[in-house]
Amino acid sequence: MNIDRCIIVFLLIIFTVGNVVGNTIPPNIVFVMTDQQTANAMSCVQGSTFLSTPNMDSLAVRGVRFLRAYSPNPLCMPARASIFTGHYPHETGFQTNNSKIPPPPFNGMATYFRKAGYQTYYFGKWHLAYAQKDVDSHGFTYVINKSSEPKIGHDANVTNAATQILKEKQHSPFLAVVSYLNPHDICQYPRGEKFPSGPIGEIPPLDQCPPTPVNWLPAQNETDSVAFIRKAQQSLSQFPVGNYGEDDWRRLRWVYYRLIEKVDSELGKILQTLHDSGNDENTIIVFTSDHGECAGSHGFNQKTVFYEESVNVPLIIVPLRWNKGETNTQLINTGIDIIPTFLDYAGIPIPEELPGKSLRSLIEKKDTVWNRDYLVIQNHMNQTGEINGIRPSIEGRLVVTDNFKYVVYSQGLRRESLYDLKNDPGETRNIVSVPEFKTVLKTNRSRLQDFAERQSDSLAIRLLENNVVPIPIMHFATPFTQKKNNQ
């Protein structure tokens, strides 16, 4: 009898070891999000002269960095509602930071994992469309952030809470979201407010600050929709950058990079904890941001607009078998593609109603045809003041392709724009009226029409039908009043 028991135990050990070696045990997933970080704001992209992000760089060295990853809507709550449901913003109902509307009628990310036997953790900034107590909707059984625990809020405290859990031996696979606030503190800088995550030191002389962005002026032939939004935004105390010149933007960018370095150091603690605990051996690490930051590009600070600095976000995925610093240029929408990717790696069936695609085939190079030639991104620019009695609240749709960006807005006398990303990556010239691009313009209108019909996007259909009544947006003789140099 004892011999029989020994044989059974031995066979169980062999079976378990075989599963581990064969990677049949579901992997852990650690999903790290920053807030308001544009895609090129890492030293692995721009070099280390003005910015050093060794921990983000280490992920890029180990995994796959997606160069063309886009926020579904470049604003906190709409982006997160999309990322954590896998549905487009027009489906979730969240296009602004209005937290009073009903939660989206979809399962949250963690519900799939919880049902599959995963432990589910959420640390840090919430700003999701679900009430934290509604675990059945969002699926996170362990949530700790500043609104549920007074000691948690600043990024360092988020790290402390996460590492206390991640350093422990886990008895089941886990999904852990680590959601940081920075570099969102850049919003406080122009207002002269204290940084919620602590000081960063004194701004150095200008010769030690980053250069002004090459596209700091408005684009040629910019739509009056965007020109009016800029003016209306900067009439508010939230956006006091209307008189910023080149030197002001250089100082702001220095501050922005320091905030990114602060959050990079917190990321490093998470990675070290995973390594020290041995949990990294079966853990997929994903790094992204909810949206970007203009930091002076086209005269904007913050986000919501469709310029690249606002919508193009970092996305790095480190699989179990490292990909040794590869990059990928396929078009990715973080709002719809992240959940299918997580489910695919976890071996959980991907619901047919999710509109996105798993990135696993791209990472493992099993899919020679991605079969996606465009993305549609959405926004609703409503954080504005009044200009001449008009308070704009402009909605838009962006079509992104390999080489072009087409935009149409809900208000304005000139509501469309077209940018040639291949020859004008800084989006300095709107070519929507240039005859030689007439076919490109028509093709992208057709793409948006196709998307609108397939995804039941009623606003996009209305925009293309041109039956939106335009408000009398003013035309500025001098649409941009920023100083070329400060004295």
Secondary structure as UniProt FT lines:
FT   HELIX           2..21
FT   TURN            22..23
FT   STRAND          28..34
FT   TURN            39..40
FT   HELIX           43..46
FT   HELIX           54..62
FT   STRAND          64..66
FT   TURN            67..68
FT   STRAND          69..70
FT   HELIX           76..83
FT   TURN            84..86
FT   HELIX           89..92
FT   TURN            99..100
FT   HELIX           109..115
FT   TURN            116..117
FT   STRAND          119..124
FT   TURN            132..133
FT   HELIX           135..138
FT   STRAND          142..144
FT   TURN            146..148
FT   TURN            150..151
FT   HELIX           155..166
FT   STRAND          174..179
FT   TURN            182..183
FT   HELIX           184..187
FT   TURN            188..192
FT   TURN            196..197
FT   HELIX           206..208
FT   TURN            214..215
FT   HELIX           224..233
FT   TURN            234..235
FT   TURN            237..238
FT   TURN            242..243
FT   HELIX           246..277
FT   HELIX           279..282
FT   STRAND          283..289
FT   TURN            295..296
FT   HELIX           297..299
FT   HELIX           308..311
FT   STRAND          315..318
FT   STRAND          326..328
FT   STRAND          332..333
FT   HELIX           334..346
FT   TURN            352..353
FT   HELIX           360..363
FT   TURN            364..365
FT   STRAND          375..381
FT   TURN            388..389
FT   STRAND          394..400
FT   STRAND          404..409
FT   STRAND          416..420
FT   TURN            421..423
FT   TURN            425..426
FT   TURN            432..433
FT   HELIX           435..437
FT   HELIX           438..455
FT   HELIX           458..465
//
